[in-house]
Amino acid sequence: MRHSPESSRVAPAEIDPFQAIGISGLAHALEAQGRSVIHMEFGQPSTGAPRAAIARAHAVLDADPMGYWESPALRARLARHYLEAYGVAVEPERFILTCGASPALLLALASSFSPGDRVALARPGYVAYRNTLKALHMVPVEIPCGEAARYQLTAQALAALDPAPDGVIIASPANPTGTIIAADELAAIVEVCRARGVRIISDEIYHGLSYVAPARSVLEFEPSALVINSFSKYFSMVGWRLGWLLVPRAHLRRARAYVGNLFLTPPSLSQHAALAALDAQEELQGHVAVYRRNRERLLTALPALGLTAIAPPDGAFYIYASVAHLTNDSLTFCKTMLEETGVAAAPGVDFDPVEGHHFIRFSFAVGTDLVEEALARLTPWFAKRTLIASPSAIAG
Ligand SMILES: Cc1ncc(COP(=O)(O)O)c(C=O)c1O
């Protein structure tokens, strides 16, 4: 924690910007000049909300006064979802509806930890984990997770932390890699956390988007974990700003006090629509089929561009690829690639301040036609890059 020199007051934390937002700004500026841009910089489905969700929103718009509201029907439906998807019984009151996973993360951290507390997380990892912890004057303890660990936390790495952290954020499937923690490893992580008194926050925002086996919820192993989720990804409702935090009963009173003061309730319209979205499985599975195709296409095509060191994307909709043979500056690399090809990707520095200058992340939550177009533009562009190191040395 930083103290300003003139007093003992704690100065606001300095946190890094989310660089992909800058890339997106540049992408939109280029579009405004008439350039064609393929947006692969944000993890955002291009599909919009399910048809039934939009129909429901139209139907309630004239009828509902849209006051402060947390839908009991939506909480009950989410509880049914946990029973069906994970075999876990959860009381509906334990769901706190939020404006997406972002406030759920803030709420989980602020209500669980104190300034100065140490919270472990994987590096690479989602940019907001590190920065939200810092904003709250908590201490991110980044565990470097390389290729051997499939870029994921392991029980062994958590057990080796000395002293034990106060908490851990786990994310499976993860952003930026899409890797999933296997069930036995998740059980082992829970065991280590139980033995060492480490509180678990599990970000399950990419559940529903898996291409190998379905991701398991931490609640199958640890009923007292806090779980974050959202309608932004699988449900394709980013701009509706709706998510949830699922808390153990013992934490409910405090979390409710926090949400009542910090955020009140999420938009009523979104809650009505989300209830319908939960039953739009056929349409949503159609999106997953597109992502599956896109993933396969990219996994086949990117190595031909020289991108051979790719994290295995078990889920989510990302490819995190090393460009260490081409650059030491992933941010400039992404800007140049965007300016010269019109393909926008996120720089690895957002996810990993140490190694991320050697990585870029493509989101494949776009139509397959756009993936093909991106590959057509990138193929000649990558062919003209000058090697600064051997790709095989990096891939090995
Ligand atoms: C891992 C992860 N958690 C949380 C979020 C925030 O999502 P939301 O739109 O629900 O706030 C994102 C967004 O990309 C994410 O990738």
The ligand as a Gaussian input file, in Angstrom:
#p B3LYP/6-31G(d) Opt

LIG

0 1
 C      -12.262000     -14.043000     -17.114000
 C      -13.208000     -12.893000     -17.171000
 N      -13.868000     -12.538000     -16.064000
 C      -14.716000     -11.476000     -16.078000
 C      -14.940000     -10.746000     -17.213000
 C      -15.898000      -9.574000     -17.170000
 O      -17.100000      -9.930000     -17.782000
 P      -18.460000      -9.108000     -17.664000
 O      -18.803000      -8.659000     -19.046000
 O      -19.488000     -10.107000     -17.185000
 O      -18.271000      -8.011000     -16.694000
 C      -14.287000     -11.089000     -18.395000
 C      -14.485000     -10.307000     -19.633000
 O      -13.867000     -10.522000     -20.640000
 C      -13.394000     -12.193000     -18.358000
 O      -12.722000     -12.584000     -19.458000

